[in-house]
Amino acid sequence: MAAASALVFLLGACSTSTGGTAPSAGQPVATTANADDPTNLRGVCPDPIVVQTQWNPHITVEGGMYHLLGPNPDIDAEKKKVSGPLIFRGKDTGVKLELRAGGPSIGFTTPSAQMYLDPGITLGVLGGLDEGIQLSATQPTLAVMALVEIHPQIILWDPATYPQFNTIKDIGRTGTKVFYFSGNTYMEYLVGAGILRRSQIDGSYDGSPSAFVAARGKAAVAGYATAEPYVYEKDVKQWAKPVKYQLVYDAGYPNYGPPLTIRAADKDKLAPCLRKLVPIIQQAQVDVLAQPGPTIDLTLKLNQDYKTATQYTKESSEFSVRQMKDLKLASNGPDGTIGNFDEARVQRMIDITRPIFAAQHKPIKDGLTAAQLATNEFIDPKIGYPDN
């Protein structure tokens, strides 16, 4: 996610490969989509469709798009990108899909900024709606799908040290230090809303578990519900105990998970493509959580070949999938549709963050509205998670 879980836990010896092919993400090619097939993207979409992701390959956010890569996609380990035919439910759509790693792979440049640096990028996955709001005056983007309904950002703590904590607000009633990634907008919300005190927050967190471990549990730390709870208990040998946490979303910060976006000015040009492509990605997000195994294998292979510092394991990836389901992070909106935006919720995010960015001398676009930030125009309302 934005500055996504940077806990460093190594799988072991990394591959020395600088290229090659990856395992299939579970999409064997059976047929080629006919010209009149709604899944035929040839001549309608850019070829390749280039997506700038927001972090290293993982199952949680962009899992659906990794799922769409055909058998044995090509890996460019040096440039940290993977490409292959875009395969939807066994049909070759007629175009290629290229997924580029973000975060450390692009010098921690925001996906929004990267989209403006490289016009060859078709779509970008932002860290959250707050990124789109923050850069709306200088690098405007339009979100066309919420890849995750609820952002997995959390604050976690040791329940043995603080049995009285059940919420982030409980932490704020004490002087307990809270480590977080400097620049995370939600922390300014938590302080401004009186949930935490400015005197207790510490922006020096770099993703390493060392600060939390050194504090012997007498501190809280930012993280992601899809990663840190597993990592601290299973992978950090110096800790190896359960932690407790609350979603920042449940503390009143209604951020969507990372949204799929375009440059705002590209809407008319890309509209014919998006009408076909967005429903494909909606369904892929549903399909990959139903059968995540092959896509997990692909993302593990990519992280190994890319030699990323934040290596994942099969077990931690499977935990991420369970959390996405159990916490309803991957879920339908109130109308039973996956990926669409609630206008009032988007506007609430604008209202919360406008004064935060103004205080940071980063004013947002004058008069920014929910409709300028996110659209449901390309969403298929019939697609959703079953029994959700």
C-alpha positions as CSV (number, residue, x, y, z in Angstrom):
1,M,0.0,0.0,0.0
2,A,1.2,3.6,0.1
3,A,4.6,3.0,1.7
4,A,3.2,-0.4,2.0
5,S,4.4,-2.8,4.5
6,A,8.2,-2.4,4.5
7,L,9.0,-5.0,7.1
8,V,12.1,-6.7,6.0
9,F,11.9,-10.5,6.3
10,L,14.0,-12.5,3.8
11,L,13.0,-15.7,2.2
12,G,16.5,-16.8,1.9
13,A,18.8,-16.8,-1.1
14,C,17.3,-14.7,-3.9
15,S,17.4,-15.8,-7.5
16,T,20.2,-14.3,-9.6
17,S,18.0,-14.3,-12.7
18,T,17.8,-11.0,-14.6
19,G,14.9,-12.1,-16.8
20,G,13.0,-15.1,-18.0
21,T,9.5,-16.4,-17.6
22,A,7.2,-16.8,-14.6
23,P,4.8,-19.5,-13.6
24,S,1.2,-19.1,-14.8
25,A,-1.2,-17.1,-12.7
26,G,-3.9,-19.6,-13.4
27,Q,-5.1,-18.4,-16.7
28,P,-4.6,-21.1,-19.4
29,V,-5.4,-19.8,-22.9
30,A,-8.3,-21.7,-24.4
31,T,-9.5,-19.3,-27.2
32,T,-9.0,-15.9,-28.7
33,A,-11.8,-13.4,-28.1
34,N,-13.8,-12.8,-31.2
35,A,-14.0,-9.3,-32.7
36,D,-17.6,-8.8,-31.3
37,D,-16.7,-10.3,-27.9
38,P,-17.0,-7.6,-25.2
39,T,-13.7,-8.9,-23.8
40,N,-11.8,-8.2,-27.1
41,L,-9.6,-5.2,-26.4
42,R,-7.6,-5.3,-29.6
43,G,-7.7,-1.9,-31.3
44,V,-9.7,-0.4,-28.4
45,C,-7.1,-0.3,-25.7
46,P,-3.4,0.7,-25.8
47,D,-1.1,-2.3,-26.5
48,P,0.4,-3.0,-24.1
49,I,-1.8,-1.7,-21.3
50,V,0.9,-0.4,-18.9
51,V,0.0,-0.3,-15.2
52,Q,2.2,1.5,-12.6
53,T,1.6,-0.4,-9.4
54,Q,2.1,1.2,-6.0
55,W,4.5,-1.3,-4.4
56,N,6.2,-4.6,-4.9
57,P,4.1,-7.5,-6.5
58,H,1.6,-8.9,-4.0
59,I,-1.7,-10.6,-3.9
60,T,-3.7,-8.0,-1.9
61,V,-4.2,-4.9,-4.1
62,E,-3.2,-5.7,-7.6
63,G,-3.8,-9.4,-7.3
64,G,-6.5,-9.4,-9.9
65,M,-4.2,-7.8,-12.5
66,Y,-1.4,-10.3,-11.9
67,H,-4.1,-12.9,-12.3
68,L,-4.8,-11.6,-15.8
69,L,-1.3,-12.3,-17.0
70,G,-1.2,-15.3,-19.4
71,P,0.9,-18.4,-19.0
72,N,4.6,-17.8,-18.5
73,P,4.7,-14.0,-18.6
74,D,8.0,-12.3,-19.4
75,I,10.0,-11.0,-16.5
76,D,12.3,-8.1,-16.8
77,A,14.1,-8.3,-13.5
78,E,16.4,-5.3,-14.2
79,K,13.4,-2.9,-14.9
80,K,11.2,-4.7,-12.4
81,K,8.3,-5.3,-14.7
82,V,6.3,-8.3,-16.0
83,S,4.3,-8.6,-19.1
84,G,2.2,-11.0,-21.1
85,P,-1.0,-11.5,-23.0
86,L,-4.0,-10.2,-21.0
87,I,-6.0,-13.4,-20.5
88,F,-9.6,-13.2,-19.1
89,R,-11.1,-16.5,-18.1
90,G,-9.2,-18.4,-20.7
91,K,-9.7,-15.9,-23.5
92,D,-6.9,-13.9,-25.0
93,T,-8.2,-10.3,-25.2
94,G,-5.8,-9.4,-28.0
95,V,-3.5,-7.0,-26.0
96,K,-0.6,-7.4,-23.7
97,L,-0.6,-6.3,-20.0
98,E,2.5,-4.8,-18.4
99,L,2.7,-4.4,-14.6
100,R,5.5,-2.3,-13.2
101,A,6.7,-2.5,-9.6
102,G,6.4,0.7,-7.6
103,G,7.8,2.0,-4.3
104,P,11.5,1.3,-4.0
105,S,11.6,0.2,-7.7
106,I,10.9,3.8,-8.8
107,G,12.7,5.6,-6.0
108,F,9.6,5.9,-3.9
109,T,8.1,8.3,-6.4
110,T,4.3,8.4,-6.0
111,P,2.4,6.6,-8.8
112,S,0.7,9.9,-9.6
113,A,4.0,11.6,-10.3
114,Q,5.3,8.6,-12.2
115,M,2.3,8.7,-14.5
116,Y,3.2,12.3,-15.4
117,L,6.8,11.5,-15.8
118,D,6.1,8.6,-18.3
119,P,3.2,9.2,-20.7
120,G,3.5,5.5,-21.7
121,I,1.8,4.5,-18.5
122,T,-1.9,3.8,-19.1
123,L,-3.1,3.4,-15.5
124,G,-1.6,3.9,-12.0
125,V,-2.5,2.4,-8.7
126,L,-2.3,5.2,-6.1
127,G,-1.6,4.6,-2.4
128,G,-5.1,5.8,-1.6
129,L,-7.6,8.5,-2.4
130,D,-5.7,10.9,-0.2
131,E,-2.8,10.8,-2.7
132,G,-5.1,11.8,-5.5
133,I,-6.5,14.7,-3.4
134,Q,-3.1,15.9,-2.4
135,L,-1.8,16.1,-6.0
136,S,-5.1,17.2,-7.6
137,A,-3.8,20.7,-8.3
138,T,-0.5,19.7,-10.0
139,Q,-0.9,16.0,-11.2
140,P,-4.6,15.4,-11.3
141,T,-5.8,11.8,-11.6
142,L,-9.2,10.2,-11.9
143,A,-10.0,7.0,-10.0
144,V,-11.9,4.5,-12.2
145,M,-12.1,1.7,-9.7
146,A,-11.4,1.0,-6.0
147,L,-9.3,-2.1,-6.0
148,V,-10.0,-2.5,-2.3
149,E,-13.1,-1.3,-0.5
150,I,-11.4,-0.5,2.9
151,H,-7.8,0.6,3.3
152,P,-5.9,-1.9,5.4
153,Q,-3.9,0.7,7.3
154,I,-3.8,-0.1,11.1
155,I,-2.2,1.0,14.3
156,L,-1.1,-2.1,16.3
157,W,0.0,-2.7,19.9
158,D,1.0,-5.4,22.3
159,P,-2.2,-6.7,24.1
160,A,-0.1,-8.1,27.0
161,T,1.4,-4.7,27.7
162,Y,-1.8,-2.7,27.1
163,P,-4.7,-5.0,27.8
164,Q,-6.9,-1.8,28.2
165,F,-6.4,-0.9,24.5
166,N,-9.2,-1.8,22.1
167,T,-9.1,1.2,19.8
168,I,-6.6,3.8,18.5
169,K,-8.4,6.4,20.7
170,D,-7.5,4.3,23.8
171,I,-3.8,4.8,22.8
172,G,-4.4,8.5,22.6
173,R,-5.6,8.5,26.2
174,T,-2.0,7.6,27.3
175,G,1.4,8.9,26.4
176,T,2.3,5.7,24.5
177,K,4.6,6.4,21.6
178,V,3.2,5.6,18.1
179,F,5.7,4.9,15.3
180,Y,4.6,5.7,11.8
181,F,5.9,6.5,8.3
182,S,6.5,10.3,8.2
183,G,4.1,11.9,5.7
184,N,1.2,9.5,6.1
185,T,-1.8,11.8,5.8
186,Y,-4.0,9.7,8.1
187,M,-1.8,10.5,11.1
188,E,-2.5,14.2,10.7
189,Y,-6.2,13.2,10.7
190,L,-5.8,11.2,13.9
191,V,-4.0,14.1,15.6
192,G,-6.4,16.8,14.3
193,A,-9.4,14.8,15.4
194,G,-8.0,14.5,18.9
195,I,-7.7,10.7,18.6
196,L,-3.9,10.8,19.2
197,R,-1.7,13.6,20.6
198,R,1.1,15.1,18.5
199,S,3.5,14.7,21.4
200,Q,3.2,10.9,21.2
201,I,3.7,10.3,17.5
202,D,7.1,9.5,16.0
203,G,7.5,9.7,12.2
204,S,10.9,7.9,12.2
205,Y,9.4,4.4,11.4
206,D,11.1,2.9,8.4
207,G,9.3,-0.4,8.3
208,S,11.8,-2.3,10.4
209,P,10.4,-4.2,13.4
210,S,13.4,-3.0,15.5
211,A,11.8,0.0,17.1
212,F,8.8,-2.0,18.3
213,V,11.0,-4.8,19.5
214,A,13.4,-2.5,21.2
215,A,10.5,-0.8,23.1
216,R,9.6,-4.3,24.4
217,G,6.0,-3.7,23.4
218,K,5.8,-0.3,25.2
219,A,4.9,1.5,21.9
220,A,2.4,1.2,19.1
221,V,3.3,1.1,15.4
222,A,1.6,1.7,12.1
223,G,1.2,-1.1,9.6
224,Y,-1.2,-3.0,7.4
225,A,-3.8,-5.5,8.5
226,T,-2.7,-7.8,5.6
227,A,0.9,-8.0,6.7
228,E,2.2,-6.9,10.2
229,P,-0.1,-9.0,12.4
230,Y,1.3,-12.2,10.7
231,V,4.8,-10.9,10.4
232,Y,5.3,-9.9,14.1
233,E,3.9,-13.2,15.3
234,K,5.4,-15.6,12.8
235,D,8.5,-14.0,11.2
236,V,10.0,-11.6,13.7
237,K,11.8,-14.1,16.0
238,Q,12.7,-11.4,18.5
239,W,8.9,-10.8,19.1
240,A,7.0,-13.9,18.0
241,K,3.8,-13.0,19.9
242,P,0.3,-11.9,18.7
243,V,-0.5,-8.2,18.4
244,K,-3.8,-6.4,18.5
245,Y,-4.8,-3.6,16.2
246,Q,-7.5,-1.3,14.8
247,L,-8.1,-0.2,11.3
248,V,-7.5,3.5,10.7
249,Y,-10.8,3.3,8.7
250,D,-12.7,2.4,11.8
251,A,-11.2,5.4,13.6
252,G,-13.1,7.6,11.1
253,Y,-10.7,8.0,8.1
254,P,-12.9,6.6,5.3
255,N,-10.1,6.0,2.8
256,Y,-10.7,3.5,0.0
257,G,-7.9,1.0,-0.6
258,P,-5.6,1.9,-3.5
259,P,-7.6,3.1,-6.5
260,L,-6.9,2.4,-10.1
261,T,-6.5,5.7,-11.8
262,I,-5.8,7.5,-15.1
263,R,-4.5,11.0,-15.8
264,A,-7.6,13.1,-15.6
265,A,-7.1,14.6,-19.1
266,D,-7.0,11.1,-20.6
267,K,-10.6,10.2,-19.8
268,D,-12.1,10.9,-23.2
269,K,-9.3,9.1,-25.0
270,L,-9.4,6.0,-22.8
271,A,-13.1,5.8,-22.3
272,P,-13.7,3.1,-25.0
273,C,-11.0,1.0,-23.5
274,L,-12.1,1.5,-19.9
275,R,-15.7,0.5,-20.7
276,K,-14.3,-3.0,-21.5
277,L,-11.3,-3.1,-19.3
278,V,-12.7,-2.0,-15.9
279,P,-15.3,-4.8,-15.7
280,I,-12.6,-7.3,-16.6
281,I,-10.5,-6.1,-13.7
282,Q,-13.6,-6.1,-11.4
283,Q,-14.2,-9.8,-12.2
284,A,-10.5,-10.6,-11.9
285,Q,-10.4,-9.2,-8.4
286,V,-13.3,-11.5,-7.5
287,D,-11.7,-14.5,-9.2
288,V,-8.3,-14.2,-7.7
289,L,-9.6,-14.3,-4.1
290,A,-11.6,-17.4,-5.0
291,Q,-8.4,-19.1,-6.3
292,P,-5.4,-17.2,-5.1
293,G,-2.7,-20.0,-5.2
294,P,-1.3,-19.6,-8.7
295,T,-1.2,-15.8,-8.4
296,I,0.6,-16.0,-5.1
297,D,3.2,-18.3,-6.7
298,L,3.6,-15.7,-9.5
299,T,4.1,-12.8,-7.1
300,L,6.6,-14.7,-5.0
301,K,8.6,-15.5,-8.1
302,L,8.5,-11.8,-9.1
303,N,9.7,-10.6,-5.7
304,Q,12.5,-13.2,-5.8
305,D,13.7,-12.2,-9.3
306,Y,13.3,-8.5,-8.5
307,K,15.4,-9.0,-5.4
308,T,13.0,-6.9,-3.4
309,A,13.8,-6.1,0.3
310,T,10.3,-6.9,1.4
311,Q,10.2,-10.5,0.5
312,Y,6.9,-12.3,1.0
313,T,6.2,-16.0,1.8
314,K,3.4,-18.2,0.7
315,E,2.1,-18.4,4.3
316,S,2.1,-14.6,4.7
317,S,0.4,-14.2,1.3
318,E,-2.3,-16.7,2.3
319,F,-2.7,-14.7,5.6
320,S,-3.2,-11.6,3.5
321,V,-6.0,-13.2,1.5
322,R,-7.7,-14.4,4.7
323,Q,-7.5,-10.9,6.2
324,M,-8.9,-9.3,3.0
325,K,-12.0,-11.6,3.3
326,D,-12.4,-11.7,7.1
327,L,-12.1,-7.9,7.6
328,K,-14.2,-7.2,4.5
329,L,-11.3,-5.1,3.1
330,A,-12.1,-6.8,-0.2
331,S,-15.9,-6.4,-0.3
332,N,-18.8,-5.0,-2.2
333,G,-20.1,-1.5,-1.7
334,P,-23.5,-1.1,0.0
335,D,-25.1,-1.7,-3.4
336,G,-23.5,-5.1,-3.9
337,T,-21.0,-3.9,-6.5
338,I,-17.2,-4.3,-6.3
339,G,-15.0,-1.3,-7.1
340,N,-17.4,1.6,-7.2
341,F,-17.2,4.8,-5.2
342,D,-19.7,6.3,-2.8
343,E,-19.9,10.1,-3.6
344,A,-20.5,11.1,0.0
345,R,-17.6,9.0,1.2
346,V,-15.3,10.5,-1.4
347,Q,-16.4,14.0,-0.5
348,R,-15.8,13.2,3.2
349,M,-12.2,12.4,2.3
350,I,-11.8,15.7,0.5
351,D,-13.3,17.6,3.5
352,I,-11.0,15.8,5.9
353,T,-7.8,16.3,4.0
354,R,-8.3,19.8,2.5
355,P,-7.2,21.6,5.7
356,I,-4.4,19.1,6.3
357,F,-2.8,19.8,3.0
358,A,-3.4,23.5,3.3
359,A,-1.5,23.5,6.6
360,Q,1.3,21.7,4.8
361,H,1.4,24.4,2.1
362,K,0.2,21.8,-0.4
363,P,-3.2,23.3,-1.4
364,I,-5.4,21.0,-3.4
365,K,-7.3,21.9,-6.5
366,D,-9.7,24.8,-5.9
367,G,-13.3,23.6,-5.7
368,L,-12.3,19.9,-6.0
369,T,-15.4,17.7,-6.1
370,A,-15.9,14.0,-5.6
371,A,-16.8,13.7,-9.3
372,Q,-13.5,15.2,-10.3
373,L,-11.6,12.7,-8.2
374,A,-13.5,9.4,-8.8
375,T,-16.0,8.0,-11.3
376,N,-18.3,5.0,-11.6
377,E,-18.8,5.5,-15.3
378,F,-16.9,2.4,-16.3
379,I,-18.0,0.1,-13.4
380,D,-20.3,-2.9,-14.2
381,P,-22.8,-2.8,-11.3
382,K,-23.6,-6.4,-11.8
383,I,-20.2,-7.6,-10.7
384,G,-19.5,-8.3,-7.0
385,Y,-18.2,-10.7,-4.5
386,P,-20.7,-13.6,-4.0
387,D,-22.4,-13.8,-0.6
388,N,-20.7,-10.6,0.5
